[in-house]
Amino acid sequence: MCTEHQLDPVPSSVAWAGGEGHGNPTEEGAKSLGGGLGDPGRGKGLESPGRRTWIPPGGGLGDAGRTRTAGRGHTSDEDLETRRVPRRAGEEDGQATAGAPRMPSGPRSVPLGARPPIAQAWPPDRRSTAERVAPRPRPRWSRANSRGARLGLAADPARGAPKAPEGNRAADRRRPSSTKSVRAPRDVWKKWLRVAVLGACTTFVALLLWGSLGGDDSITEVLAHRSEVLPGRFIEVPCSEDYDSHRRFEGCSPRKCGRGVSDAIITRDEARRIRSIAEKGLSLGGSDGGASILDLHSGALSVGKHFVNLYRYFGDKIQTIFSEEDFQLYRDLRQKVQLAIAQAFGISASLLHLTKPTFFSRINSTAARTAHDEYWHAHVDKVTYGSFDYTSLLYLSDYLDDFGGGRFVFMEEGANKTVEPRAGRVSFFTSGSENLHRVEKVHWGTRYAITIAFTCDPDHGIADPTFT
């Protein structure tokens, strides 16, 4: 096997190379390029075993050709003869290898597929045709390489990013468009991610807001919605043993226990008018905490952290605050509630007696200052106030319109019931442990109501307030 010899440069005007598989030039072709000078050696030409480069004898251009050849290092025909390469086996003088292409006649003819003379100064391209025509893959765009290109820095070769010369603004302008197809899906994904995160945050805020407006996770059932107008709803529950430790009064003490709600006892106009009485009386004082009370029977009024007797404290000024019509309205509403309770529990209204404390309440979101301001604790009225047998509440403002939170909750294991306040709505129930209850904290606005309690013991009864 022959190895490739280092040859001196060959004149570009006379040298040619056949592509792989083309074989050697024929003698006829050699003569057409200036062979046939009478020298057998020169007529056979020279061939490089590696590149099959054929050099016509004497350059094929006569003396002038030999002169130019000599100028490139070929000083004589003998020098050329010494550098001849043995021909392949089977070749004879004046014949080419069988199947080799024939050179067209002409002084500058080059066989099909051969390298042109000017190409001999560079090494041949040994890639296949498919590799040469295949499109060059675009480098992967990255933010770091793009920033480096804008700053004129060389890109990271491991990332395969293109290098842009410093100051090449045309390349900077083309780079975004070349990565447009890569960035588009990424931008869409980021957009949907932002939407999903925003939706999750909105849902979370809505749940928090719902809770702040009066939601309670422990409540599973609403006994009375604020949007309902109930002619009457009553639920009977078993009585507790709380009444056994107190003196019983036949025909009055609870034998039938339960809870009821009605919007047909007091009108909304009457509720508005009675609320004005509470607002006028509480304007004289008010608690530093979130809960203030006004008791027209005893005269108790919240002032700061204490209570005062408004009849003694303000004296004759009361005559300018309240009127006889106010007290008469109060008595009328108390009587209506008393009749409704007697009818619901099947007892005589004459056996019920108003008892203390019966009072107006005003609750807002101000933080508690004393224990009297902590109205939200669960309690039993019969335990807290031994005289209570039947409790009622008349609501004077609307849940979610005038305030948030502040719903009345009957506490039962796994099935709490709630009453949403509505102006003119009356909620009533027996006062024992069967009706453990509490009031939710008020989160905004002001909640007005009246607590009206009744007893079966005449010794614990109180009279209606009078305007004097």
C-alpha positions as CSV (number, residue, x, y, z in Angstrom):
1,M,0.0,0.0,0.0
2,C,1.5,3.3,-1.1
3,T,1.6,6.2,1.3
4,E,1.0,9.7,0.3
5,H,4.2,11.7,-0.7
6,Q,4.7,15.3,0.0
7,L,4.8,17.0,-3.4
8,D,5.8,20.5,-4.3
9,P,3.1,22.9,-5.2
10,V,1.9,22.4,-8.7
11,P,1.0,25.3,-11.0
12,S,-2.7,26.1,-10.8
13,S,-2.9,26.5,-14.6
14,V,-1.8,23.0,-15.4
15,A,-2.8,20.8,-12.4
16,W,-6.1,18.9,-12.0
17,A,-7.3,16.2,-9.6
18,G,-9.9,13.5,-10.2
19,G,-12.5,12.8,-7.7
20,E,-12.6,9.5,-5.8
21,G,-13.3,6.6,-8.2
22,H,-12.4,8.5,-11.4
23,G,-9.1,6.6,-12.1
24,N,-6.0,7.9,-14.0
25,P,-6.0,10.2,-17.1
26,T,-5.5,8.6,-20.4
27,E,-2.5,9.2,-22.7
28,E,-4.8,10.9,-25.2
29,G,-5.8,13.4,-22.5
30,A,-2.2,13.9,-21.6
31,K,-1.2,14.8,-25.1
32,S,-4.1,17.2,-25.3
33,L,-2.7,19.1,-22.4
34,G,0.7,19.6,-23.8
35,G,2.1,16.0,-23.7
36,G,3.8,14.3,-26.7
37,L,7.0,16.3,-26.5
38,G,8.9,13.3,-27.6
39,D,9.9,12.2,-24.2
40,P,8.2,8.9,-23.2
41,G,8.5,9.7,-19.6
42,R,7.0,13.1,-20.1
43,G,4.2,11.7,-22.2
44,K,3.1,9.4,-19.4
45,G,2.7,12.2,-16.8
46,L,3.1,12.2,-13.1
47,E,0.6,11.0,-10.5
48,S,0.3,11.3,-6.7
49,P,-0.8,8.1,-5.2
50,G,-2.8,9.9,-2.5
51,R,-4.5,12.6,-4.5
52,R,-4.0,11.3,-8.1
53,T,-2.6,14.6,-9.2
54,W,-1.5,14.5,-12.8
55,I,1.2,16.9,-14.0
56,P,1.7,17.1,-17.8
57,P,5.3,16.8,-18.9
58,G,7.0,20.1,-18.9
59,G,3.9,21.7,-17.7
60,G,2.3,21.0,-21.1
61,L,3.1,24.5,-22.2
62,G,6.5,23.9,-24.0
63,D,9.4,26.0,-22.9
64,A,7.3,28.6,-21.3
65,G,5.6,26.0,-19.2
66,R,8.8,24.4,-18.1
67,T,10.1,27.9,-17.2
68,R,7.1,28.5,-15.0
69,T,7.4,25.1,-13.5
70,A,11.0,25.7,-12.8
71,G,10.1,28.9,-11.1
72,R,8.0,26.8,-8.7
73,G,10.8,24.4,-7.9
74,H,10.7,22.0,-10.9
75,T,14.1,22.8,-12.5
76,S,14.1,20.1,-15.2
77,D,12.3,17.3,-16.9
78,E,14.7,14.9,-15.2
79,D,13.7,16.2,-11.8
80,L,10.1,15.6,-12.8
81,E,11.0,12.1,-14.0
82,T,12.5,11.2,-10.6
83,R,9.3,12.0,-8.9
84,R,7.1,9.8,-11.0
85,V,4.8,7.4,-9.3
86,P,4.5,3.8,-10.4
87,R,1.5,3.1,-12.5
88,R,-1.1,0.6,-11.4
89,A,-0.7,-3.0,-12.3
90,G,-2.1,-3.8,-15.8
91,E,-1.5,-0.3,-17.2
92,E,0.5,-0.1,-20.3
93,D,2.2,2.8,-21.9
94,G,-0.2,4.9,-23.8
95,Q,-3.2,3.2,-22.1
96,A,-5.3,4.2,-19.1
97,T,-6.9,1.9,-16.5
98,A,-10.0,0.2,-17.9
99,G,-13.2,2.0,-17.0
100,A,-11.5,5.3,-16.2
101,P,-13.1,8.4,-17.6
102,R,-11.6,10.0,-20.6
103,M,-10.6,13.6,-20.6
104,P,-12.3,15.8,-23.1
105,S,-10.1,17.3,-25.6
106,G,-9.0,20.9,-25.3
107,P,-6.3,22.8,-23.7
108,R,-8.2,23.4,-20.4
109,S,-10.6,20.4,-20.3
110,V,-11.2,18.9,-16.8
111,P,-13.1,15.6,-16.3
112,L,-16.5,15.7,-14.7
113,G,-16.3,15.8,-10.8
114,A,-12.6,16.8,-10.8
115,R,-11.4,19.6,-8.6
116,P,-10.6,22.7,-10.5
117,P,-7.0,23.9,-10.6
118,I,-7.6,26.7,-8.2
119,A,-8.9,24.2,-5.5
120,Q,-5.5,22.5,-5.2
121,A,-4.2,25.0,-2.8
122,W,-6.8,23.8,-0.2
123,P,-7.4,20.3,1.2
124,P,-10.3,18.4,-0.4
125,D,-13.8,18.5,1.3
126,R,-14.3,14.8,2.3
127,R,-17.9,15.3,3.4
128,S,-20.6,13.5,1.6
129,T,-23.0,15.5,-0.6
130,A,-25.8,15.0,2.0
131,E,-23.6,16.5,4.7
132,R,-22.6,19.5,2.5
133,V,-26.2,20.4,1.6
134,A,-27.7,19.7,5.0
135,P,-28.7,22.9,6.8
136,R,-26.5,23.9,9.7
137,P,-28.5,23.7,13.0
138,R,-29.2,27.0,14.8
139,P,-27.5,27.4,18.1
140,R,-29.7,27.2,21.2
141,W,-30.6,30.7,22.5
142,S,-30.1,31.5,26.1
143,R,-30.5,34.8,28.0
144,A,-26.9,34.6,29.2
145,N,-25.5,34.2,25.7
146,S,-27.8,36.9,24.3
147,R,-26.6,39.3,27.0
148,G,-23.0,38.4,26.3
149,A,-23.6,39.0,22.6
150,R,-25.0,42.4,23.3
151,L,-22.0,43.2,25.4
152,G,-19.6,41.9,22.7
153,L,-18.5,38.9,24.8
154,A,-17.8,35.5,23.4
155,A,-20.5,32.9,24.1
156,D,-20.0,29.8,26.1
157,P,-18.8,27.1,23.6
158,A,-20.4,24.4,25.7
159,R,-23.8,26.0,25.1
160,G,-23.2,26.2,21.4
161,A,-24.4,29.8,21.3
162,P,-23.3,32.1,18.5
163,K,-20.6,34.7,18.8
164,A,-21.5,38.1,17.7
165,P,-18.8,40.6,17.0
166,E,-18.8,43.7,19.1
167,G,-20.8,46.5,17.6
168,N,-22.7,44.1,15.3
169,R,-26.1,45.6,15.7
170,A,-27.6,43.7,12.7
171,A,-26.8,40.4,14.6
172,D,-28.5,41.8,17.7
173,R,-31.6,42.7,15.7
174,R,-31.8,39.3,14.2
175,R,-31.3,37.3,17.4
176,P,-34.7,37.8,18.9
177,S,-36.4,36.7,15.7
178,S,-34.3,33.6,15.5
179,T,-35.5,32.5,18.9
180,K,-39.1,33.6,18.5
181,S,-40.3,30.1,18.0
182,V,-38.5,28.9,21.1
183,R,-39.7,31.7,23.3
184,A,-43.3,31.7,22.3
185,P,-44.3,28.4,24.1
186,R,-42.3,29.5,27.2
187,D,-44.2,32.9,27.3
188,V,-47.5,31.2,27.0
189,W,-46.6,28.8,29.9
190,K,-45.5,31.7,32.0
191,K,-48.8,33.6,31.2
192,W,-50.9,30.7,32.3
193,L,-48.8,30.2,35.4
194,R,-49.4,33.8,36.4
195,V,-53.1,33.4,35.8
196,A,-53.2,30.2,37.9
197,V,-51.3,31.8,40.8
198,L,-53.6,34.9,40.6
199,G,-56.6,32.7,40.7
200,A,-55.4,30.8,43.7
201,C,-54.6,34.0,45.5
202,T,-58.0,35.4,44.7
203,T,-59.7,32.3,46.0
204,F,-57.6,32.4,49.2
205,V,-58.5,36.1,49.8
206,A,-62.2,35.4,49.1
207,L,-62.2,32.6,51.8
208,L,-60.5,34.9,54.2
209,L,-63.0,37.7,53.5
210,W,-65.9,35.3,53.8
211,G,-64.6,34.3,57.2
212,S,-64.1,37.9,58.2
213,L,-67.6,38.7,57.1
214,G,-69.0,36.2,59.5
215,G,-68.1,32.7,58.4
216,D,-67.6,30.0,60.9
217,D,-66.1,26.6,59.9
218,S,-68.0,24.8,62.7
219,I,-71.4,25.9,61.4
220,T,-72.9,23.3,59.2
221,E,-76.6,24.5,58.9
222,V,-78.3,27.9,58.8
223,L,-81.6,27.9,60.7
224,A,-82.7,31.2,59.3
225,H,-81.1,33.1,56.4
226,R,-81.1,36.8,56.3
227,S,-82.9,36.8,52.9
228,E,-85.8,34.7,54.2
229,V,-89.0,36.1,55.6
230,L,-90.2,33.5,58.0
231,P,-93.8,33.5,59.3
232,G,-92.6,31.0,62.0
233,R,-90.1,28.2,62.3
234,F,-89.9,26.0,65.4
235,I,-87.5,23.1,66.3
236,E,-88.2,21.0,69.4
237,V,-85.3,19.6,71.3
238,P,-85.1,17.5,74.5
239,C,-85.1,19.5,77.7
240,S,-82.0,19.5,79.9
241,E,-82.0,18.8,83.7
242,D,-81.2,22.4,84.5
243,Y,-84.8,23.1,85.4
244,D,-84.9,20.4,88.1
245,S,-82.6,22.3,90.4
246,H,-85.0,25.3,90.4
247,R,-88.5,25.7,91.7
248,R,-91.1,24.5,89.1
249,F,-94.3,26.3,88.3
250,E,-97.0,24.2,86.9
251,G,-98.2,25.2,83.5
252,C,-95.2,27.5,82.9
253,S,-91.9,25.8,83.6
254,P,-90.5,24.2,80.5
255,R,-91.8,20.7,79.7
256,K,-91.5,21.3,76.0
257,C,-88.2,22.7,75.0
258,G,-86.9,24.0,71.7
259,R,-86.1,27.1,69.6
260,G,-88.0,29.2,67.2
261,V,-87.6,32.1,64.7
262,S,-90.2,34.4,63.3
263,D,-90.3,37.5,61.1
264,A,-94.1,38.1,61.6
265,I,-94.1,39.3,65.2
266,I,-92.4,42.7,64.7
267,T,-92.4,44.8,61.6
268,R,-89.3,46.3,60.1
269,D,-90.7,49.8,60.7
270,E,-91.2,49.0,64.3
271,A,-87.7,47.6,64.5
272,R,-86.4,50.9,63.0
273,R,-88.3,53.0,65.5
274,I,-87.2,51.0,68.5
275,R,-83.6,51.1,67.2
276,S,-83.7,54.9,67.4
277,I,-84.4,54.6,71.1
278,A,-81.2,52.5,71.5
279,E,-79.2,55.0,69.5
280,K,-80.4,58.0,71.5
281,G,-79.7,56.3,74.9
282,L,-76.3,54.9,73.9
283,S,-75.2,58.3,72.6
284,L,-75.0,59.4,76.2
285,G,-72.2,56.9,76.9
286,G,-70.8,53.8,75.4
287,S,-68.2,51.2,76.3
288,D,-64.5,51.6,75.5
289,G,-64.7,48.0,74.3
290,G,-66.8,46.4,71.6
291,A,-70.1,45.8,73.6
292,S,-72.3,48.5,75.1
293,I,-75.6,48.0,76.8
294,L,-78.6,50.2,77.8
295,D,-81.2,48.9,80.3
296,L,-84.3,51.0,80.5
297,H,-85.6,49.0,83.5
298,S,-82.6,49.5,85.8
299,G,-81.1,52.5,84.0
300,A,-77.8,50.7,83.5
301,L,-75.6,52.3,80.7
302,S,-72.1,51.5,79.6
303,V,-69.7,54.4,80.0
304,G,-66.1,53.7,79.3
305,K,-65.1,50.7,81.4
306,H,-67.9,51.0,83.9
307,F,-71.7,51.3,84.2
308,V,-73.8,54.3,85.4
309,N,-77.4,54.8,86.2
310,L,-78.6,57.1,83.4
311,Y,-81.6,58.3,85.4
312,R,-79.5,59.5,88.3
313,Y,-76.4,60.4,86.3
314,F,-78.2,62.6,83.7
315,G,-81.2,63.6,85.7
316,D,-83.7,65.9,84.0
317,K,-81.7,65.6,80.7
318,I,-83.4,62.3,80.1
319,Q,-86.6,64.3,79.4
320,T,-84.9,65.7,76.3
321,I,-83.5,62.3,75.1
322,F,-86.5,60.0,75.3
323,S,-90.3,60.5,75.1
324,E,-93.4,58.8,76.3
325,E,-94.0,57.4,72.8
326,D,-90.6,55.7,73.0
327,F,-91.5,53.9,76.2
328,Q,-95.0,52.9,75.0
329,L,-93.5,51.4,71.8
330,Y,-91.1,49.4,74.0
331,R,-94.0,48.0,76.1
332,D,-96.0,47.1,73.0
333,L,-93.1,45.2,71.4
334,R,-92.4,43.4,74.7
335,Q,-96.0,42.2,74.9
336,K,-96.0,40.9,71.3
337,V,-92.9,38.9,72.0
338,Q,-94.4,37.5,75.2
339,L,-97.5,36.3,73.4
340,A,-95.5,34.6,70.6
341,I,-93.4,32.7,73.2
342,A,-96.5,31.5,75.1
343,Q,-98.1,30.4,71.9
344,A,-95.0,28.5,70.7
345,F,-94.5,26.6,73.9
346,G,-98.2,26.0,74.7
347,I,-98.4,28.0,78.0
348,S,-100.5,30.9,79.2
349,A,-98.9,34.4,78.6
350,S,-100.2,35.6,82.0
351,L,-97.9,33.1,83.7
352,L,-94.8,34.7,82.1
353,H,-93.1,37.6,83.8
354,L,-90.5,40.0,82.5
355,T,-87.2,39.5,84.3
356,K,-83.8,41.1,84.4
357,P,-81.6,41.7,82.7
358,T,-83.6,43.0,79.7
359,F,-81.5,45.4,77.7
360,F,-80.4,46.9,74.4
361,S,-77.0,45.9,73.0
362,R,-74.7,47.6,70.6
363,I,-71.7,45.6,69.3
364,N,-68.9,46.7,67.0
365,S,-65.5,45.5,66.1
366,T,-63.6,47.5,68.8
367,A,-61.3,45.3,70.9
368,A,-62.5,44.3,74.3
369,R,-61.3,46.3,77.3
370,T,-63.1,44.4,80.1
371,A,-64.7,41.0,80.7
372,H,-68.1,42.6,80.0
373,D,-66.9,43.3,76.4
374,E,-66.2,39.6,75.7
375,Y,-69.7,38.7,74.5
376,W,-68.6,35.9,72.1
377,H,-68.1,33.1,74.7
378,A,-70.6,30.2,74.7
379,H,-72.9,30.1,77.7
380,V,-76.2,28.9,79.1
381,D,-78.7,31.5,80.2
382,K,-80.2,29.4,83.0
383,V,-76.8,28.9,84.4
384,T,-75.7,32.5,84.0
385,Y,-79.0,34.0,85.1
386,G,-80.9,31.6,87.3
387,S,-84.2,33.4,86.8
388,F,-84.3,32.9,83.1
389,D,-86.8,30.3,81.7
390,Y,-87.4,31.7,78.2
391,T,-85.1,34.0,76.3
392,S,-85.8,36.1,73.2
393,L,-83.8,38.4,71.0
394,L,-85.2,41.1,68.7
395,Y,-82.7,42.1,66.0
396,L,-82.6,45.7,64.9
397,S,-80.1,45.6,62.1
398,D,-79.3,43.4,59.1
399,Y,-76.5,40.9,58.8
400,L,-74.0,41.8,55.9
401,D,-75.8,45.1,55.3
402,D,-75.1,46.8,58.6
403,F,-72.4,44.5,60.0
404,G,-70.3,41.4,59.3
405,G,-70.0,38.6,61.8
406,G,-72.3,38.7,64.8
407,R,-74.5,35.7,63.9
408,F,-76.3,33.9,66.7
409,V,-75.2,30.2,67.0
410,F,-76.9,27.3,68.7
411,M,-74.1,25.0,69.5
412,E,-74.6,21.3,68.9
413,E,-72.0,18.6,68.5
414,G,-71.3,18.3,64.8
415,A,-74.4,20.2,63.7
416,N,-74.4,23.8,64.9
417,K,-77.4,26.0,63.8
418,T,-77.1,29.7,63.1
419,V,-79.6,32.5,62.9
420,E,-78.6,35.4,60.6
421,P,-79.9,38.7,62.1
422,R,-82.5,40.6,60.2
423,A,-84.3,43.8,61.4
424,G,-87.6,42.8,63.0
425,R,-86.6,39.1,63.3
426,V,-87.3,37.5,66.7
427,S,-85.4,34.5,67.9
428,F,-86.7,32.7,71.1
429,F,-85.8,29.5,73.0
430,T,-85.9,27.8,76.4
431,S,-83.0,29.0,78.6
432,G,-81.5,25.6,79.7
433,S,-78.4,23.7,78.5
434,E,-80.3,22.3,75.5
435,N,-79.8,25.7,73.9
436,L,-76.1,26.3,74.5
437,H,-75.3,29.3,72.3
438,R,-72.9,32.1,71.5
439,V,-72.6,35.2,69.3
440,E,-69.9,35.4,66.6
441,K,-67.5,38.3,66.8
442,V,-68.5,41.4,64.9
443,H,-65.8,42.2,62.3
444,W,-67.2,45.4,60.9
445,G,-70.2,47.7,61.3
446,T,-72.6,47.9,64.2
447,R,-75.1,45.3,65.4
448,Y,-78.2,46.3,67.4
449,A,-80.5,44.0,69.3
450,I,-82.7,43.7,72.4
451,T,-82.5,40.8,74.8
452,I,-86.0,40.2,76.4
453,A,-86.1,37.5,79.1
454,F,-89.1,35.9,80.9
455,T,-89.4,33.8,84.0
456,C,-92.1,31.7,85.5
457,D,-91.2,32.8,89.1
458,P,-93.2,35.9,89.9
459,D,-90.7,36.8,92.6
460,H,-88.1,37.5,89.9
461,G,-90.4,39.5,87.7
462,I,-89.8,43.2,86.9
463,A,-92.2,45.9,85.7
464,D,-92.1,47.8,82.4
465,P,-90.1,51.0,82.3
466,T,-92.0,54.3,82.6
467,F,-91.2,57.8,81.4
468,T,-91.2,60.1,84.4
